[in-house]
Amino acid sequence: MPIFLMRGRYSVAGLRGSLQEGFAARAAYLDELVGPYGGTVVGCYWVAGDHEMDVFVILEMPDEGSVHAMEFAINSTGALQVWSVRLFEAEEMDAVRSQLQPYRAPGESYLLA
């Protein structure tokens, strides 16, 4: 199953709610949240950002559509702004590498060696 890194940045209200509810409770809720999307939480980590509190979540999800649907649901509350990137293992990257085609950079001539 594809693996994704979801990063979230708390709003003031979202951070206040997490402080009130507790971070273990939020992590438990996250486990409940991803279930209907067909995913699982691999890990959940909070970090103090430059001037805010961020959360990083490693997810196994069936596809990008399920991740984006979950992002829409979370982002629509305004308590947390989240975005995700797909993570690839070495074998997956080698499969991508095997599909490489030649590319000419802008301004580069085909005549140059």
Secondary structure as GFF3:
##gff-version 3
##sequence-region A 1 113
A	DSSP	beta_strand	3	10	.	.	.	ID=ss1
A	DSSP	alpha_helix	12	21	.	.	.	ID=ss2
A	DSSP	alpha_helix	23	34	.	.	.	ID=ss3
A	DSSP	three_ten_helix	35	37	.	.	.	ID=ss4
A	DSSP	beta_strand	40	48	.	.	.	ID=ss5
A	DSSP	beta_strand	53	60	.	.	.	ID=ss6
A	DSSP	alpha_helix	64	75	.	.	.	ID=ss7
A	DSSP	beta_strand	80	87	.	.	.	ID=ss8
A	DSSP	alpha_helix	90	97	.	.	.	ID=ss9
###
